[in-house]
């Protein structure tokens, strides 16, 4: 339609063709009129040129009005008249919670999105999406023509505490743009975000290539508008970690908690207040100085005087992004740990059973004497295992058990899946072939190692083997570092089994013999914990059970084996809370109390001998309280924390967007939208106003042209006031 502007040349051509032609002839009387004629002819020529210019302007403005030019208002591109399919994408990652003035970036994004909808006209179609980790990402999947519905959906959006992946959103946009039936052909996609580097930049070259290809296709199908809300400030600090320094938390014993705080900004943060809370009660405070780009750690010590579920929180003095200033930890404290000791070697002599020294180490005296041991052992024979309800125990010691039947192996597998722990202690009665076939199963079973031949001879000892703790890094031997009097290095073993870990095994060697062979192997399997001791736990194959190192090592092994019983208690936002339950809990009623106080019912799934609880709606950080009804009648706490990779607020500039994500792609980039919305909403013309304004100007100029053709000065008087107003406005705007 812009070719119609060439019609503006028509009045000029007509003027030139109709120019008056004359011949000069000498006439003496005319010499006296030359001066008057020349003066009048200049005026007439000027009037004709001005009239011609107005006629040309009429044609040009008419052509522009019909071409539907773009009108830019509030930094946004709004096509005139023709209906448009607009796809609005709002960043809903937790960095958008950054406070700018009295509003968060997320609320500003909602305001921008509403403004886009409000300034659109009849016939426009809309889709609404959000960049978020949790579903749904596509809020309005079917193109909607009702503005009020879109505005309501935008107002209902809430900001979760998770991260977001942009690539799946681009795939969804691509599918929406491919929709042709019933939607306008003209397409626009608005990204309203802080364009945080951590969230927008793909993590690998292949992902970057895929991202760019998607953006290129979107740029070919639609006009891309990038609205950047992240330029005001990028300063932020966060609590990035909270953990216990002990493998097991026991009642009445001091526990150390390590909190790590990091400054992601460029300005030093001095004397920031760090608070340590237990069960919502303030226990201690620290003042921390944070250097830009570095982290600092603080140690807090607490002794739990009561068992049960406890919540631990570290809170950093608030800044503009408050959600990552808090971190939680769920700490279950057991008053007693129930240990089942399976005796595979009975003897008539005192302390001759395979479990006698073990039971004594776990509980040196009766509870009535004031023993401080957290363990409550129970000894059974190897043939009594199937008749036990293993869910009543936290871990099981299999001591020199000769054979394990398939039924027993299946029972132990279910116990491990429910978070229990199994310690395999070998001895002279162990059937190696049975263990390897039934338990190891070529690395697919519940025994993490293949048992090889014995080394040494305890009946006629000709050589002795010593423990080699290596670098003392494993919890079982960590307390012996710098303590040679404990006797670990002097312990004598006369016989043991050679153990072989399969390739790429996740298990690790906790302790070796001086021959290099593993003595104790530890790791997690099927959700529980498994340990294998290559020698016996009694005095039949060595003097370990008689040395001071025995008791602390047995207790540390028991604590490790029991550690999986409470299950995983710490999750990231967006992760499903999962808990394996005993089979009898298949119909238990479960309610979940959210961090904000709301209560939600939950369900469990049943499979063979176990039940599994899952709760996926973890979009808010904090402590989730899960209440299990009968027959469990228990309450457990789960901590859900933010992924602090989102805490680094470094954002992409326009040039970085163009170079990294949108190379060679035409896009519109805006940063001052919020200020315009705040200050200029009253001056925004509705969509299509430019075309209508041009048509009004054409009608006005046609009327001016008629007056000028009749009486030039009347038309000039009519034209002068608008020109004066425009000139004054330009002067006032500077």
Secondary structure by P-SEA (a helix, b strand, c coil): ccccccccaaaaaaaaaacbbbbbbbbcccccaaaaaaaaaaaaaaaaaaaaaaaaaaaaaaaaaaabbbbbccccccccccccbbbbbbbcccccccccccccaaaaaaaaaaaaaaaccccccbbbbbbcccccccccccccccaaaaaaaaaacccccccccaaaaaaaaaaaaacccccccbbbbbbbccccccccccccaaaaaaaaaaaaaaaaabbbbbbbccccccccccccccccccccccccbbbbbbbbbbbcccccccbbbbbbbccccccbbbbbbbcccbbbbbbbbbbbccccbbbbbbbccccccccccbbbbbbbbbcbbbbbbbbccccccccccccaaaaaaaccccccccccccbbbbbbccccccccccccccbbbbcccccccaaaaaaaaaaaaabbbbbbbbccccaaaaaaacccccccccccccccccccccccccbbbbbbbcccccccccccccccccccccccccbbbbbbbccccccccccccccccccbbbbbcccbbbbbbcccccccccccccccaaaaaaaaaaaaaaccccccccccccccbbbbbcccccbbbbbbbcccbbbbbbbbbbcccbbbbbbcccccccbbbbbbcccccbbbbbbbbccccccccccccaaaaaccccccbbbbbbcaaaaaaacccccccccaaaaaaaaaaaaaaaaaaaaaaccaaaaaaaacaaaaaaaaaaaaac
